Amino acid sequence: MALALAAPAAAADLPLDAAVRAAWKHNLGLAAADAQVEAARADAGAASAAAYPTLSAQARAVRTDEPVGAFGLRLDQGRITAQDFAPARLNDPPAITGIGAGVTLTQPIFAGGRISAGRRALGAAADAEAATRERRAQELALGVVEAYFGAQAAAEGLRHADDLLAQARETERFVASRSAHGLALDADVARATAFRASAEAERAAAAQRVETARSALVLLAGDDAAGATLTTAVDGPTAPLPTGGDRPDLRAARLHRDAAHAGVAAARGALLPEVAAQASLETMRTRELDTGTSWYTVGLVARWQLGVADARRVSAARARARAAEDALGWREREARRDADEARRAVDTAAARARSAEEAVAASESARTLRTARHRQGLLPLTDVLDAESGLAGARALLLAARLEARIARARLALALGTSVEGITP
């Protein structure tokens, strides 16, 4: 009986934009920021609703023989008779029970501007939370870019380590063979062996770097990134360099400043009187609910309450406004420096990458020539090992330069407040 063996599933492709969007979808920190935005929006909606009418309801059941209370309760129930005015009954009434209910509708008319100011403050705070969430998404995208291309660079470094190890083993074999025929010194064999052992150690470290880099990507983009093929090359096409944008963290700082100034207006409004229109409907019944009366009340209510605490709240609000202004100024200065540093990093990384490419080309040529001449007996082994070391260093420099150049562009986008790598939600 023939058994069919299923071929292993091919690793899924994972382009950079898919990795970033997966991080946006699954990151718990970003989900928490979404909840914060939702809560801030709800607070802003509640502040807006403060200008709407409010309806309150109450119910009560009382029993009393207090003279004034008992007389008033009988009056509310519509049970007053001539006998109730007898001095003895007025002075010592029997206990009476009443069951009542009422509703009151209140419409604010004037509140010193505190309602509108509170609405502006919480609305600005909600917008600031949304801007902060946007900034976190951009920072998360940058983190994915660093992990994604870091994993690629680590994998390329492992391939270079494999090549170096293969060359070291071949060199060791060749020198050992010549030594067996009396054509090489034992010292050369020891050097070749030491170089091969060093290459093996570097290969082990390179493999560990691959696992570490890939785990960082998995942490951000999810488990699907563990075995995925990263298809966006670190030296592949890039988005155009950003020239400007509106940084979400600066927008959040401006909104916090606006909210603080609105808070000053709200605190000042607390020093002014409140005016509201009220309408109420009430009833009071006997215990059996078969007797009683109902009445309504319509009025205009003004209330003015002042205290030392109110004045101090105004001072606190002004201090918060000054703090928000200073924080905005500092963030603007910091943002300008971030942008300047990011532009310099982009230029430097591009220059390093060009130099590293030249160094790799020259080092590869040098290794080929020295290896050939060594096999012809025209160069000592040390020249070959130097060439191998020089090529390894040049390759490492090129990998680092290419990674730095790609990440520098992403950091420039973050510094300017534009989409990282041109990726949008």
PAKERO-732701 format. One record per atom (N, C-alpha, C): x, y, z; residue in one letter. Coordinates in steps of 0.001 Angstrom, whole numbers, plus 500000, padded with zeros to 6 digits. Layout:
<sites>
XYZA ...
</sites>
This chain:
<sites>
500858498820500000M 500000500000500000M 500891501225500000M 500641502116499072A 501449503331498955A 500916504390499898A 501836505078500506L 501462506169501404L 501846507485500762L 500895508425500700A 501162509751500131A 501571510678501264A 502713511296501098L 503210512236502104L 502844513645501698L 502177514354502598A 501784515730502303A 503004516630502358A 503120517475501364A 504226518423501338A 504013519486502406A 505064519950503049P 504894520996504072P 504345522271503458P 503480522912504219A 502868524151503725A 503934525225503536A 503819525926502437A 504771527002502161A 504547528148503138A 505645528793503510A 505525529933504422A 504768531061503740A 503878531685504474A 503083532774503911A 503950534009503731A 503626534773502699D 504329536033502468D 503794537097503422D 504688537915503907L 504300538999504813L 504980540291504368L 504305541101503554P 504888542407503210P 504841543341504413P 505596544414504320L 505702545334505448L 504358545942505821L 503584546382504826D 502311547041505157D 501361546081505875D 501388544783505518A 500535543818506215A 500994543626507659A 502301543650507889A 502809543517509255A 502391544704510113A 502457545902509535V 502071547099510283V 500581547057510616V 499766546692509626R 498313546658509872R 497941545563510868R 498658544455510846A 498414543408511849A 498731543915513247A 499807544688513370A 500141545265514673A 499067546242515120A 498597547070514205W 497523548008514559W 496272547268515016W 496019546133514430K 494788545396514732K 494858544675516063K 496030544130516394H 496114543233517547H 496809543845518760H 497438544994518618N 498199545542519736N 497264545980520865N 497518545474522064L 496652545789523201L 496823547228523669L 498027547775523527G 498227549169523900G 497390550096523047G 497290549796521754L 496477550610520866L 494990550407521151L 494618549179521519A 493220548929521900A 492856549726523150A 493795549822524097A 493546550631525296A 493394552102524925A 494188552572523964A 494066553959523516A 492713554193522861A 492215553207522107D 490876553330521511D 489814553478522596D 489953552695523662A 488986552793524761A 489067554151525442A 490281554703525572Q 490439556031526161Q 489750557090525299Q 489897556970523990V 489233557919523087V 487718557804523229V 487228556572523289E 485785556365523440E 485271556986524735E 486024556796525823A 485614557369527108A 485631558894527055A 486662559469526420A 486739560930526327A 485601561485525483A 485248560792524412R 484107561233523590R 482810561193524396R 482673560142525215A 481462560042526036A 481414561171527062A 482566561517527660D 482602562641528603D 482227563950527908D 482727564130526686A 482392565345525946A 480900565393525631A 480319564240525288G 478883564198525045G 478079564508526294G 478570564012527438A 477877564310528699A 477935565793529004A 479061566439528714A 479170567881528948A 478216568655528050A 478061568211526821S 477124568883525916S 475691568746526406S 475384567598527020A 474025567355527488A 473679568154528735A 474665568829529348A 474380569606530554A 473448570776530269A 473361571213529019A 472466572320528673A 471038571844528419A 470811570546528404Y 469480570020528131Y 468653570002529416Y 467324569922529294P 466485569835530495P 466765568540531256P 466569568598532559T 466706567410533398T 465375567110534067T 465085565846534189L 463838565402534799L 464176564604536043L 463619565006537166S 463832564279538414S 462501563809538966S 462506562654539590A 461285562079540172A 461576561689541615A 460534561809542443Q 460697561430543834Q 459400560804544346Q 459559559946545338A 458412559327546008A 458718559295547494A 457675559451548319R 457900559435549757R 456673558902550481R 456925558281551608A 455859557812552490A 456204558300553893A 455287559032554531V 455571559615555837V 454412559320556796V 454766559319558084R 453746559241559137R 454239560134560256R 453422561052560711T 453862562013561709T 452672562509562529T 452970562943563777D 451968563644564585D 452488565015564989D 453561565453564304E 454062566814564534E 452982567790564055E 452589568771564863P 451398569576564560P 451419570220563188P 452489570952562875V 452522571614561577V 452560570593560450V 453359569548560619G 453471568534559575G 452181567797559359G 451499567458560463A 450247566715560338A 449189567566559654A 449082568893560052F 448096569763559419F 448408569921557916F 449677570141557601G 450040570313556197G 449789569064555378G 450035567902555983L 449813566653555250L 448331566466554960L 447468566767555943R 446033566670555690R 445595567682554629R 446231568859554653L 445892569859553643L 446302569388552249L 447503568785552141D 447952568276550843D 447050567153550347D 446439566421551289Q 445568565317550891Q 444123565778550647Q 443878567047550883G 442528567560550673G 441530567055551691G 441966566905552950R 441122566318553979R 440825567309555113R 441068568585554935I 440827569568555983I 439307569792556147I 438891569741557422T 437493570047557776T 437508571089558878T 436325571547559273A 436223572561560327A 436778572034561649A 436603570719561900Q 437101570161563146Q 438622570245563262Q 439285570301562109D 440765570359562140D 441281571679562706D 440414572684562795F 440840573973563314F 440584574111564819F 440059573053565413A 439862573085566870A 441214573161567551A 441352574044568562P 442678574200569202P 443248572896569721P 442407572062570323A 442925570801570868A 443477569913569765A 442806569870568633R 443273569026567515R 444513569629566865R 444530570975566803L 445712571601566217L 446943571382567088L 446731571460568419N 447871571330569325N 448333569878569504N 447412568953569407D 447786567551569620D 447056566676568602D 447505566747567315P 446800565992566279P 447137564512566375P 446232563662565893P 446573562238565804P 447592562020564677P 448332560932564764A 449315560620563708A 448603560417562376A 449232560857561325I 448648560755559990I 449692560193559038I 449254559421558080T 450138558786557083T 449854559386555716T 450907559641554974G 450758560167553618G 451737559486552657G 451275559281551452I 452103558691550397I 452073559646549210I 453229560120548794G 453256561113547724G 454312560818546671G 454198561512545560A 455163561393544461A 455163562696543694A 456241562928542942G 456314564153542158G 457412564073541113G 457285564889540084V 458318565001539045V 458627566475538865V 459887566774538567T 460327568154538376T 461169568239537107T 460849569194536259L 461604569441535034L 462353570754535199L 463694570692535005T 464530571876535176T 465268572169533885T 465181573399533406Q 465880573827532194Q 466869574937532550Q 468192574652532445P 469157575729532705P 468996576866531703P 469055578084532201I 468954579263531335I 470281580002531290I 470901580168532433F 472188580873532512F 473017580214533599F 474278579889533245A 475162579264534234A 476529579925534238A 476586581180533850G 477859581880533869G 478832581422532807G 478349580683531811G 479229580206530749G 479940578915531077G 479697578364532281R 480450577168532664R 480047575948531840R 478769575908531388I 478335574741530601I 479034574716529245I 479005575840528546S 479646575883527225S 481162575721527346S 481740576315528405A 483184576171528599A 483546574725528920A 482756574077529733G 483003572672530033G 482879571802528792G 481901572144527952R 481745571400526697R 482975571571525810R 483495572800525727R 484693573032524909R 485907572305525499R 486026572352526821A 487179571720527463A 487187570214527225A 486060569569527460L 486029568121527300L 486068567711525835L 485508568556524949G 485624568265523524G 487069568322523063G 487796569339523522A 489213569439523167A 490006568285523776A 489666567894524996A 490360566771525621A 490121565475524853A 488897565291524354A 488600564096523558A 489390564101522255A 489453565259521599D 490249565357520370D 491727565116520657D 492194565561521814A 493589565332522186A 493856563842522384A 492903563138522987E 493067561694523148E 493139561006521789E 492315561467520842A 492349560878519503A 493691561146518827A 494216562354518995A 495521562668518414A 496627561852519073A 496539561653520378T 497524560837521076T 497469559397520588T 496289558914520354R 496139557552519825R 496757557452518429R 496561558469517613E 497167558484516280E 498690558451516367E 499241559207517312R 500698559209517499R 501184557821517937R 500444557175518817R 500839555837519253R 500825554862518078R 499862555015517188A 499822554145516014A 501049554368515136A 501459555630514970Q 502658555916514184Q 503900555330514859Q 503992555470516174E 505140554912516891E 505159553391516794E 503978552776516838L 503904551327516680L 504357550927515277L 503951551703514266A 504392551416512898A 505910551489512792A 506514552496513434L 507970552588513425L 508594551368514097L 508002550926515199G 508517549740515870G 508464548512514977G 507386548377514211V 507276547247513289V 508320547355512185V 508520548568511661V 509550548764510628V 510919548342511160V 511249548770512362E 512544548413512943E 512665546897513128E 511601546257513628A 511648544807513846A 511665544047512528A 510877544507511570Y 510762543825510273Y 512102543826509545Y 512673545009509362F 513939545072508644F 515098544583509514F 514952544675510839G 515962544086511710G 516017542575511545G 514841541942511392A 514808540496511158A 515438540154509817A 515156540992508802Q 515774540758507498Q 517291540897507573Q 517756541945508222A 519204542161508339A 519861541021509105A 519191540528510152A 519746539418510917A 519840538156510059A 518804537905509243A 518841536733508360A 519962536858507329A 520139538063506776E 521235538273505831E 522585538105506524E 522677538575507759G 523906538384508523G 524204536908508741G 523159536102508933L 523362534665509091L 523887534048507795L 523360534494506671R 523869533984505393R 525339534353505198R 525695535560505572H 527099535960505484H 527961535117506419H 527440534812507615A 528183533981508564A 528371532572508015A 527335532056507325D 527467530734506702D 528546530739505620D 528560531820504827D 529573531910503777D 530974531993504369D 531113532801505423L 532423532918506067L 532864531584506649L 531921530857507256L 532262529561507837L 532658528564506758L 531938528566505635A 532300527658504539A 533695527965504024A 533999529269503874Q 535341529650503416Q 536402529236504444Q 536098529420505727A 537054529066506776A 537320527569506801A 536271526773506619R 536459525322506607R 537284524872505404R 537001525478504254E 537771525131503060E 539232525547503215E 539446526726503809T 540825527167504032T 541537526221504986T 540854525809506053E 541454524879507004E 541781523550506329E 540847523067505512R 541104521800504806R 542308521912503878R 542357523036503139F 543446523218502180F 544797523317502890F 544849524090503991V 546117524253504717V 546526522934505361V 545574522203505896A 545901520904506504A 546443519938505461A 545853519982504256S 546329519112503177S 547762519457502792S 548030520747502668R 549399521154502307R 550379520811503421R 549920520955504679S 550799520620505795S 551146519136505792S 550182518297505405A 550430516856505351A 551502516501504329A 551626517350503309H 552630517118502282H 553894517938502535H 553978518547503700G 555156519313504062G 555266520645503363G 554113521166502863L 554134522434502135L 553604523604502949L 553204523365504172A 552699524438505032A 553154524188506455A 553282525240507204L 553736525146508579L 552590524722509500L 552980524080510587D 551960523737511586D 551293524992512145D 552020526092512202A 551443527351512699A 550312527828511801A 550464527591510474D 549386527979509555D 548152527123509780D 548360525852510055V 547213524978510360V 546493525480511604V 547252525872512625A 546640526384513868A 545872527670513605A 546472528530512756R 545760529783512428R 544445529478511701R 544504528575510744A 543291528230509994A 542231527616510907A 542698526775511827T 541750526164512770T 541128527217513681T 541956528136514165A 541430529202515024A 540435530080514270A 540740530348513002F 539827531186512211F 538498530473511981F 538570529156511711R 537341528378511520R 536505528342512807R 537171528154513946A 536445528133515219A 535792529481515498A 536510530551515171S 535935531887515355S 534723532092514451S 534809531558513218A 533681531664512289A 532482530878512791A 532717529732513396E 531613528948513960E 530943529696515109E 531759530333515942A 531182531103517049A 530351532265516524A 530837532956515490E 530094534071514917E 528807533585514263E 528875532379513665R 527670531827513043R 526604531531514104R 527011530997515257A 526071530732516345A 525449532025516862A 526279533075516992A 525744534366517445A 524781534944516415A 525100534769515128A 524211535275514075A 522870534551514097A 522889533245514341A 521633532495514427A 520791532975515604A 521457533266516721Q 520719533792517880Q 520110535155517584Q 520827535998516838R 520290537315516483R 519059537185515586R 519062536181514727V 517888535950513871V 516669535633514733V 516826534736515698E 515702534360516558E 515213535552517379E 516136536331517898T 515750537501518696T 515006538525517857T 515518538796516662A 514873539782515787A 513497539312515359A 513379538031515022R 512068537521514591R 511071537535515747R 511526537241516971S 510607537264518113S 510094538676518377S 510938539683518134A 510480541061518292A 509385541383517290A 509535540900516071L 508504541117515051L 507222540394515419L 507339539164515925V 506151538411516332V 505423539113517463V 506178539681518395L 505558540390519509L 504675541529519014L 505121542226517980L 504378543379517486L 503302542998516474L 503642542119515523A 502738541833514407A 501892540589514610A 502152539798515639G 501344538616515885G 502055537338515506G 501464536204515904D 502091534902515711D 502257534528514247D 501427535082513365D 501545534742511945D 502886535167511363D 503565536090512030A 504858536558511522A 505997535613511869A 505718534588512687A 506799533720513161A 507512533022512005A 506748532402511107G 507377531680510010G 507154532309508664G 506682533541508632A 506348534185507368A 507606534607506617A 507460534696505303T 508534535194504450T 508390536707504322T 509417537427504720L 509379538885504687L 509718539333503269L 508722539841502565T 508881540092501128T 509277541520500784T 509235542429501741T 509655543809501477T 511136543930501798T 511947544129500785A 513396544138500966A 513846545439501611A 514860545330502470V 515358546505503162V 515949547513502185V 516510547021501073D 517080547934500080D 516176548080498870D 514889547728499037G 513936547841497949G 513372549242497824G 512341549401496981P 511729550727496781P 511207551296498097P 511331552581498251T 510880553256499464T 509891554350499109T 509103554739500090A 508191555867499901A 509010557148499762A 508473558147499058P 509206559415498936P 509483560008500315P 510605560688500415L 510942561323501685L 509883562355502053L 509367562315503275P 508367563309503684P 508988564688503798P 508193565688503503T 508677567070503594T 508008567849504708T 506903567377505216G 506212568096506283G 504918567405506631G 504379567750507771G 503133567156508221G 502681567797509516G 501589567286510043D 501036567784511303D 501206566688512343D 502211566845513199R 502477565813514193R 501309565667515153R 500798564445515323P 499653564265516220P 499947564663517659P 501198564459518125D 501478564831519514D 501467566340519699D 501880567094518657L 501770568551518737L 500306568982518698L 499530568316517857R 498108568626517809R 497456568329519155R 497859567232519793A 497324566908521116A 497724567965522137A 498963568455522063A 499410569490523006A 498618570781522812A 498351571133521553R 497535572343521311R 496120572164521845R 495581570972521687L 494222570716522186L 494188570716523711L 495230570204524338H 495298570268525802H 495370571726526276H 496096572556525522R 496140573976525860R 494749574593525740R 494042574292524644D 492687574830524467D 491764574354525584D 491903573087525961A 491066572560527045A 491368573268528357A 492644573572528602A 493012574259529843A 492437575666529876A 492486576380528758H 491899577726528723H 490387577675528888H 489757576665528311A 488311576513528517A 488022576189529980A 488942575467530628G 488767575193532049G 488811576455532895G 489630577445532480V 489651578731533184V 488289579412533070V 487717579396531859A 486399580013531662A 485333579312532498A 485433577975532590A 484458577240533399A 484611577576534881A 485849577715535352A 486062578067536762A 485554579469537063A 485762580394536135R 485217581742536333R 483697581718536353R 483119580879535497G 481658580803535463G 481058580343536771G 481837579567537542A 481333579098538835A 481164580237539832A 481773581410539545L 481623582562540426L 480358583358540132L 479663583030539065L 478468583756538660L 477218582982539060L 476058583677539144P 474825582985539545P 474325582037538461P 473487581105538896E 472804580189537982E 471319580551537945E 470757580491536764V 469329580747536586V 468743579574535816V 467602579060536305A 466953577929535649A 465449578060535777A 464734577519534819A 463264577444534872A 462883576063535376A 461885576026536247Q 461462574751536823Q 459959574607536714Q 459524573393536473A 458107573048536483A 457982571708537173A 457068571612538139S 456926570366538883S 455459570004539019S 455220568717539163L 453881568176539387L 453983567187540532L 453142567380541581E 453229566537542766E 451840566087543194E 451814565025543990T 450567564518544557T 450840563960545942T 449821563987546788M 449911563396548126M 448602562651548366M 448733561376548742R 447556560523548908R 447541559948550325R 446353559444550712T 446245558715551978T 446873557337551818T 446919556618552924R 447537555297552886R 446785554359551953R 445473554526551859E 444680553679550976E 444718554155549520E 445366555319549273L 445511555908547926L 444178556314547309L 443091556352548122D 441797556696547539D 441458558168547706D 442236558876548512T 441963560288548737T 443274561058548632T 443211562243548033G 444403563056547924G 444230564143546891G 445247564983546764T 445211566077545789T 446524566093545002T 446492566828543903S 447682567043543071S 447819568524542795S 449046568971542567W 449270570381542284W 450517570543541411W 450639571684540784Y 451811571964539958Y 452441573262540433Y 453720573395540084T 454472574606540412T 455328574987539217T 455283576238538825V 456121576757537747V 456870577961538297V 458194577994538054G 458936579111538606G 460267579332537915G 460854580456538234L 462181580814537767L 463082580854539000L 464153580061538965V 464995579885540143V 466376580467539870V 466850581298540774A 468208581839540681A 468967581437541936A 470214581011541727R 471034580598542866R 472444581138542667R 472978581707543702W 474329582265543638W 475058581805544897W 476063580962544682Q 476807580389545798Q 478283580718545608Q 478854581408546572L 480247581811546504L 481017581230547673L 482276580879547405G 483118580356548477G 484585580564548146G 485408580466549156V 486847580615548951V 487356579540547989V 486769578353548062A 487215577256547195A 487016577610545724A 485946578317545397D 485693578687543998D 486797579598543464D 487206580577544275A 488270581473543839A 489582580722543652A 489838579788544528R 491074579026544403R 491033578084543197R 489859577609542832R 489754576792541624R 490093577598540383R 489754578894540380V 490126579757539256V 491651579868539169V 492303580057540310S 493776580131540317S 494397578829539820S 493818577705540245A 494344576411539790A 494165576245538294A 493014576676537785A 492765576556536344A 493736577427535554A 494025578624536044R 494992579488535355R 496387578855535360R 496758578237536462A 498073577575536526A 498132576422535529A 497049575656535417R 497030574564534439R 497127575095533013R 496511576229532750A 496596576827531418A 498025577253531103A 498713577859532092R 500109578239531869R 500973576997531632R 500700575944532390A 501466574711532215A 501256574133530822A 500018574190530344A 499732573665529005A 500418574501527931A 500460575809528112E 501165576669527150E 502656576336527128E 503256576193528304D 504680575882528375D 504969574502527790D 504091573542528070A 504287572194527524A 504219572207526009A 503299572986525455L 503205573095524003L 504467573711523424L 504953574781524039G 506174575408523546G 507352574443523555G 507478573668524637W 508572572706524710W 508422571622523653W 507200571103523470R 506994570059522469R 507308570577521067R 506976571835520775E 507285572397519452E 508790572480519238E 509533572926520249R 510985572983520122R 511565571582519961R 511061570647520731E 511539569279520649E 511242568672519275E 510076568984518729A 509704568456517420A 510609569001516324A 510949570278516415R 511861570853515418R 513218570164515471R 513715569933516674R 515004569250516790R 514908567813516275R 513815567117516599D 513643565744516111D 513712565703514585D 513032566651513952A 513013566675512486A 514404566946511923A 515111567894512523D 516470568208512037D 517395567001512214D 517320566355513376E 518162565185513610E 517815564052512651E 516530563870512381A 516117562800511475A 516614563056510055A 516577564310509616R 517094564624508267R 518597564354508200R 519321564740509233R 520757564469509235R 521036562967509242R 520228562225509979A 520411560770510029A 520164560135508665A 519166560628507934V 518886560103506593V 520079560338505679V 520626561561505682D 521771561877504822D 522994561042505208D 523246560922506501T 524410560164506961T 524282558690506599T 523097558127506805A 522899556713506504A 523060556437505019A 522568557347504171A 522725557160502727A 524198557181502334A 524966558094502926A 526405558168502629A 527123556908503114A 526768556436504293R 527400555221504822R 527078554022503944R 525838553948503454A 525459552820502609A 526265552819501314A 526453553990500717R 527243554056499477R 528689553618499731R 529264554095500821S 530638553714501143S 530741552230501458S 529755551691502157A 529780550279502513A 529666549397501278A 528840549799500307E 528745549031499063E 530094548975498359E 530787550104498333E 532118550140497721E 533094549253498486E 533011549283499810A 533910548471500619A 533664546984500407A 532392546581500295V 532090545165500070V 532632544706498722V 532414545507497684A 532916545142496358A 534435544985496367A 535120545918497003A 536578545843497063A 537034544650497900A 536356544378498994S 536741543274499874S 536508541926499208S 535417541795498466E 535175540541497745E 536261540289496706E 536644541361495997S 537715541233495008S 539026540859495679S 539308541493496813A 540550541202497529A 540581539763498021A 539465539268498518R 539439537882498989R 539682536904497848R 539032537146496723T 539219536253495572T 540679536231495115T 541266537410495000L 542648537488494521L 543622536852495514L 543454537155496788R 544396536631497785R 544253535119497948R 543034534630497857T 542852533181497952T 543545532472496796T 543363533026495609A 543999532409494432A 545525532457494546A 546064533581494938R 547518533713495031R 548084532855496168R 547292532701497251H 547745531826498331H 547832530381497852H 546859529947497070R 546870528582496568R 548034528356495589R 548481529455494990Q 549647529362494105Q 550954529454494880Q 550850529652496203G 552035529760497031G 552702531108496987G 551954532125496534L 552543533452496393L 552237534386497554L 551280534022498425L 550926534859499572L 550823533992500809L 551161534537501973P 551005533764503213P 549534533652503603P 549258532702504490L 547891532467504952L 547311533696505648L 548145534436506344T 547634535590507079T 546948536597506152T 547446536733504912D 546806537657503972D 545401537178503605D 545253535875503465V 543922535324503155V 542964535550504319V 543437535283505530L 542568535462506699L 542220536931506900L 543167537811506622D 542873539243506704D 541797539629505698D 541890539049504499A 540881539354503478A 539505538857503902A 539459537659504501E 538180537128504983E 537598538034506073E 538436538441506999S 537973539326508080S 537516540672507538S 538275541199506572G 537882542474505981G 536549542389505272G 536305541289504550L 535020541126503868L 533879540991504873L 534122540232505950A 533079540087506979A 532730541442507588A 533764542243507862G 533491543569508418G 532767544473507447G 533147544410506158A 532483545249505159A 531028544845504980A 530764543546504985R 529373543081504859R 528543543521506064R 529117543399507239A 528391543845508438A 528103545338508374A 529093546100507876L 528890547543507741L 527784547847506742L 527743547124505633L 526713547355504618L 525326547014505151L 525218545890505858L 523926545525506445L 523443546598507409L 524344547019508291A 523964548040509270A 523603549347508586A 524345549711507530A 524080550971506846A 522743550938506125A 522433549821505466R 521146549713504774R 519987549725505761R 520154549007506860L 519103549010507886L 518933550404508469L 520028551059508757E 519971552409509317E 519320553382508342E 519633553235507042A 519055554144506051A 517544553979505970A 517069552738506011R 515617552512505913R 514909553007507163R 515498552711508303I 514865553131509550I 514932554648509718I 516014555261509233A 516134556718509334A 515016557402508568A 514633556860507436R 513519557437506665R 512212557306507441R 512036556156508094A 510814555963508882A 510784556910510080A 511937557121510690R 511984558047511832R 511755559487511386R 512195559824510189L 511914561164509676L 510415561352509485L 509756560326508954A 508293560412508802A 507622560601510155A 508093559865511168L 507514560022512505L 507788561415513047L 508994561925512826A 509347563250513342A 508522564348512698A 508122564136511435L 507333565146510726L 505833564921510856L 505442563784511432G 504019563532511621G 503314562981510418G 504059562393509452T 503430561779508279T 503403560270508457T 502734559568507553S 502602558126507664S 503945557445507475S 504268556535508361V 505534555800508303V 505489554841507117V 506481554923506239E 506582554089505037E 505363554269504139E 504649555381504282G 503481555625503452G 502305554739503765G 502326554042504924I 501248553098505285I 500196553818506115I 498964553738505664T 497853554379506380T 496854553310506815T 496087553570507869P 495104552572508331P 494076552259507255P 
</sites>
